Amino acid sequence: MANRNAFFIFLAGTLISLAIFLGLTWDTHRQVDALTHAEKLSDQVVAGKHVWAGKNCNECHTILGFGVYYAPDLTKVYKRIGAAGIKAAVQQPEVVFAKSIRHMPNLNVTDQQTADLVAFLEWVGNIDNNDWPPQDKEAGLSAAQRRLTGGAGLTRGAAAFKESCMGCHSIGGAGGSIGPALDTVGTKYDAATIAKLIADPKSVNPASRMPAQDSVSQDDRNALGEFLAKQQ
């Protein structure tokens, strides 16, 4: 092939690739408001972003893939532990993370700052980011983890556990280590007691450090109770 022909093939390929890249970039920017739910970007959400930046949360955590991978990614933390869980973790990390290998420092976050931070993390968690960064993907998981986190046989209780509990608890090695592993929780509590514990932990165990999971619906609490009662 002559050098002249090769040059034109290279040039055409480059221009076509550039056109595709620019087109996709334009299309993404066109959808930003809808994907981020910009209409919900309130003053409190903005104030929460200032708390996030002011407390240097990115020095340990990531959101939307940006930050440091020392501590867990918090893109979907609101859906995992809810407002009460975030408040407890932020204001009483020495209690919540007492059994964790990595201890979060108490940053003396005020009640108002916590409320703002919760609003910010709720907004971030609702961004349609095409599951980036990936959360609890099957790639590289053990057989026990795959049974829990995916597959056509995933029950509502298992799905609710994946969505709301795995940030702190684990089953079969899948999940977090902030709270106790729940592999045998069914030998201790029945389904109704587990559902009650999720809604009001201290009503079942006065020594519990787990915050009430207000963001978990009654139907999901019941499904979680049935699912966890089988873990024996």
N, C-alpha and C positions, 0 to 999 in steps of 0.2 A: 504494500500500500504506500502510495506517495505521501511524503511529509505534509503536503498541502491538504490532502484528503483527511489524513489523521487529525490535523489541526482543526478542520471544520467539524469533524465528528466530536472531538473534545469540546469545542466551543458550543455546539448545539446541545450536547449533554449537560454542560455546565449551565447554560441558559434555561433549559427545561427544568433542571433541579432547582435553580434559583426561583423560577416562576412558581413551582409547586410549594417551595418553602414560604415564599411571600404570601401566596394564597392561603395556606394553612394558618400562617401567623395572623393575617387579616381576619380570617374566619373566627379564630380563637378570641381576638380582641373584640370582635363584634358580639360575642356571647358572654363576655366577662360579667356584665351587670346581672344577667340571668343566672349564670353559674354560681356567682358569689352571693346571690340574693342581696344585691346592693340596697334595695329598699329597706332592709333591716339593719343597715349600718348606722345605728343610732349613736347619739353622743356618749352613751354609757359604753357601747362597744369600743368606740375610739378611746375613751378613758381607760378601758381595760387593756388596750394595746399599749398605752403609755405605762401602765403598771408592769406589763410583760417586759417592756424595754427597760424601764427604770430599775427593775429588780434583776436585770440581766439573766432572765430565765433561759435565753438561748445559749448561755454558757454551758448548760447541762442538757437541755431538752431541745427537741426539734418540733416545729409545726410545719406542715406542708413540705417536709423534706429539708427545711432550712434550720440550721443550728448545729449543736454538738451532740453526738450519739453516745453520751456518757450515761444519761438517764433516759427513761422511756419517751417515745414520740407521743406528743399530746394532741395531735391533729383531731383524734376522735375521743379524747378523754371525757368530754361531757356525756357522750353516749355510753361510755363504759361505766362511769361511777357517779354521774349526775352532779348537781349543784352541791349537795351535802357532802359528797365524797371529796370534791375539789376543795371546799371550805376546810374540811378536816385536815386534808393533806397540806394545805398552805399554812394554816394557823397552828396546827399541832403536829408538825412532821416528826418530832421526837417521839410521839406516841404512835402515830400511824405507821411509821417506818422503823419501829423499834427492833423488829426482827429482820430487817432488810440488810443485805450486805453493804449497800451504799446508802449512806444516811444523808437526807436532805436537810440543810441548815434551816433554822427558823429565821425568816427574813423580816419578822415583825410587820406583817401585812395587816393593815387595819380592816375593820369590817366593811367599810365603803370600798376600799381597794379590792377586797376579796369579791364583793358583789360585782364590781366592774370587771374584774378578771374572769369571773364566771360567765358574764355576758359576752365577753370577747371570745372565750373558748367555745361557748355554745354557737356563736356565729361561725367561727372557724370550722367547727364540726359539721355544719350544715352546708359547707361549700361543696359543690359537685366537682370533685377533683379526680374523677375516674379512678378512685381507689389508689391515689398516690400521696404519700408513700404507701406501699402495700401493707394491709393490716391482716395478720393471721392467715397468710396464704398457705396453701397446701405444700408448695415446693419445699422440700427438705424436711418436712415434718415426719415424725415417727408414725407407725401404724396406729398407735393409740391416739395421737394427735389428729390424724386424718379422720378417725372414727368420730371424734368429737366435733371437729370444725368444718366438715364438709360432707358431700355425698348426697345422693337422692334420699337417703333415709334419715336425714337430719330432722329431728322432732322440734316442736316449738320450744320445749324446755331446753334442749341442747342449743338451739339458736339463741335463746335468751341468755343462756350462760355465756356463750361466745360474745354476745353483744354487751352484756352488763357486768359480768363477773370475772372474766379472764384477766382483766387488768390487775387484779389482786389475788385471785385464787387459781388453783390448778387442779386438773384431773389427768391422771396418766402422764404427768410431766408437762402437759400443755397449759400454759397460763403464767400468771405472775406469782411472786413469792411474798408479797406484802402481807397477805392473809394466809391462814392455814390451807394446806391441800385438802380437797374435799373427796378424796377417793373412797373414803369409808363413812362419809357423813350420814348415810342412810341407816347405819347401825346405831346412831345416837338419836336422830330425830325422824319423825314421820313427815309426810308431805305437808300436812296442815301446819305443823310447827315450823317447818322450814320457811313456808310462805309468810308466816307471822314474823319470824326472825328477820326476814328481808325487809319487811315494812317497819319493824320496831325491834332492833336487835336486843336492847336492854330488857325488853319484856320477857324474853326467853332466857337470856344470859346477862345478868346485871353487870358482869365484869367485861362484857364485850366492848371492844374499841371501834367496832365497825359503825359507821354512820347510817342512819335510816336512808334507805334507797328510795327516795321520793319520786325519782324519775321512772321507776319500774312500775308499770301498770299492774292492777290487781290480776288481770288474766295472765300476764307474764309471771307474776309471783306464784300463781297457782301452778303454772306449767313448770316453773323452776322447781317448785316443791316436789312435784311428781317425778321430775327427771333426777333430782339429787337424792330423793329417797331410795332410788334404785342403786345408788353407789354404795355397795357393801362389800 
